[in-house]
Amino acid sequence: MLIRFDEENYLTQTRLAQKKLNLLRDAVVWMENKNIIVKSNDAKSIHNSFVGYFEEAVYQKNKDQINILVAKEKLLDLLDVNSKPLADIQEEYSKIDLEPKFDPYESNTPECESNRVIGVSFPVNRRAYEVYTNSAEQNAKLRDYRGFINALEKLSNHCHIYPHQIQIGTSGLVRYDIRNAEYFPNL
């Protein structure tokens, strides 16, 4: 049986996934503004190194114009391209520790559409934030807990209930979340 869902941490991870995706979008837009076409099958290369991908793309695009062998960094200097903003985006992107899912050929499903860029998504597993009972004893405790909370809610219509005192009176089995103003089991 489901004991509770850790919505706060789930939403935090979802926001981080969206932020990481936005940083990836920013990097792709930055590259496209520098006339580099980004293909969805290059998603892993971009994820691994924005700057490395960009330098290689610029080199491949311009190597025919220069007949001598030139280092990628020197070519960027010759073209007067500053990749520092891209490196800054990469640094912030790398700080967010989420595993990407690569699938450039997968169609955008409604739940993933806003969470997908060039075949990359950062799915957050909802089940990781759900807490379930492990035994018949915990199931019985949870049923009793729910009955107790229902009784408290009915009683609160007639008098004021002090949540801290309820926590003490139940030896911590019943906990109270002040932010959400709700009781939850401590199983």
TAGINOR-V457386 format. One line per field, one symbol per residue. ss: DSSP state (h for helix, s for strand, l for the rest). phi: phi as a letter, one per 30 degrees, with the letter a starting at -180 (. if undefined). burial: + if it has 16 or more other ideal C-beta (glycine too) atoms within 10 Angstrom, else -. A space follows every 50 residues. Layout:
ss: ???
phi: ???
burial: ???
//
This chain:
ss: lsssslhhhhhhhhhhhhhhhhhhhhhhhhhhhllllllhhhhhhhhhlh hhhhhhhhhhhhlllllllllhhhhhhhlllllhhhhhhhhhhhhlllll ssllllllllllhhhssllssllllhhhhssslllhhhhhhhhhhhhhhh hhhhhlllllllhhhhhhhllllssssllllssssll
phi: .ddacdddddddddddddddddddeedddedddcicdccddcedddedad dddddddddddcdddcdcdbdedddddddhccceedddddddddddcbdd ccadcddddedcedcbbhibbbdcddddccccdcbdddddddddeddddd dddddddcadcceddddddchidccbcddchbdbdcc
burial: --++-----+--++-++-+++-++-+++-++--+-+-+-+-++--++--+ +-+++-+++------------+--++------+--+--++--+------+ --------------++++++++-+----+---+----+--++--+--++- ------------+--++------+-+------+++-+
//
